[in-house]
Amino acid sequence: MDLGSGVGRNAIPIAQMIGKSGGEIICVDYLDVAIDKLHEYIELYNVSKYITGIFSSLEDFVINPDDYDFIIAHSVLTHMENKEKMIQTMKDMAKVTKKNGFVYMYVITNHREFDRKTGKEQKLEDEVEIGFDEACSFLKNIYSGWTILALKKHPYEETFNRRGKEIRWNVDYLLFIAKK
Ligand SMILES: C[S@@+](CC[C@H](N)C(=O)[O-])C[C@H]1O[C@@H](n2cnc3c(N)ncnc32)[C@H](O)[C@@H]1O
């Protein structure tokens, strides 16, 4: 299952690897344009038999326990409504993974934005704010008893233009991979 799949950047190559041996992937995203594009691309890349796109928010999506071999949440969890719902999704991911299954998360932490010209820190727009250490301690707690295969910090910075203002965007991506 690919949570916040977008247009299928991760699900499509995985479907190309596992589809022929009977694998299926559920992609969930709350943007209609993402799911429409996903449908276009799964046809283009010939994997429509193996991928089902579901138009839903993660907050509303109900997943069955012990159903999935592999769950991905790449760059989506901090876009959720609030921290409680984000943590709940991390817990749900643990619950619905089969024994010997895997979860993979790539989470934005320590997110800060600055006006590049003045250096002044900007208020974040609609993002869950979570520190790297805080996110690690939630994950270690939720996934205790699992084998943690990766728990790493990837510092990242970029500059972009938002509505005419140059923004310096600083984050520490948290990479988490675990086996149940
Ligand atoms: C940064 S993109 C990442 C897309 C994809 N995971 C990738 O790696 O290419 C975030 C995606 O998550 C979706 N998204 C954000 N918040 C969501 C939510 N609460 N429920 C469902 N989808 C969400 C967005 O629509 C967007 O497609």
The ligand as a Tripos MOL2 file, in Angstrom:
@<TRIPOS>MOLECULE
LIG
   27    29     1     0     0
SMALL
NO_CHARGES

@<TRIPOS>ATOM
      1 C1          4.9630   15.3730   -1.5370 C.3       1 LIG1
      2 S1          3.7400   14.4380   -2.3440 S.3       1 LIG1
      3 C2          4.5110   12.8320   -2.3370 C.3       1 LIG1
      4 C3          3.8910   11.9090   -3.3670 C.3       1 LIG1
      5 C4          4.5110   10.5140   -3.4310 C.3       1 LIG1
      6 N1          4.4830    9.8340   -2.1490 N.3       1 LIG1
      7 C5          5.9070   10.5610   -3.9790 C.2       1 LIG1
      8 O1          6.8500   10.2000   -3.2390 O.co2     1 LIG1
      9 O2          6.0720   10.9270   -5.1530 O.co2     1 LIG1
     10 C6          2.4750   14.2670   -1.0790 C.3       1 LIG1
     11 C7          1.2340   13.5470   -1.5900 C.3       1 LIG1
     12 O3          0.4350   13.2350   -0.4500 O.3       1 LIG1
     13 C8         -0.9060   13.5960   -0.6990 C.3       1 LIG1
     14 N2         -1.5070   13.9290    0.6080 N.ar      1 LIG1
     15 C9         -1.1390   14.9230    1.4560 C.ar      1 LIG1
     16 N3         -1.8760   14.8970    2.5770 N.ar      1 LIG1
     17 C10        -2.7360   13.8440    2.4400 C.ar      1 LIG1
     18 C11        -3.7560   13.3050    3.2670 C.ar      1 LIG1
     19 N4         -4.0410   13.8550    4.4600 N.pl3     1 LIG1
     20 N5         -4.4500   12.2490    2.8260 N.ar      1 LIG1
     21 C12        -4.1600   11.6860    1.6060 C.ar      1 LIG1
     22 N6         -3.1980   12.1580    0.7720 N.ar      1 LIG1
     23 C13        -2.4910   13.2260    1.1850 C.ar      1 LIG1
     24 C14        -0.8300   14.7870   -1.6560 C.3       1 LIG1
     25 O4         -2.0120   14.9250   -2.3840 O.3       1 LIG1
     26 C15         0.3830   14.4000   -2.5020 C.3       1 LIG1
     27 O5          0.0030   13.6390   -3.6300 O.3       1 LIG1
@<TRIPOS>BOND
     1     1     2 1
     2     2     3 1
     3     2    10 1
     4     3     4 1
     5     4     5 1
     6     5     6 1
     7     5     7 1
     8     7     8 2
     9     7     9 1
    10    10    11 1
    11    11    12 1
    12    11    26 1
    13    12    13 1
    14    13    14 1
    15    13    24 1
    16    14    15 ar
    17    14    23 ar
    18    15    16 ar
    19    16    17 ar
    20    17    18 ar
    21    17    23 ar
    22    18    19 1
    23    18    20 ar
    24    20    21 ar
    25    21    22 ar
    26    22    23 ar
    27    24    25 1
    28    24    26 1
    29    26    27 1
@<TRIPOS>SUBSTRUCTURE
     1 LIG1         1 GROUP 0 **** ****
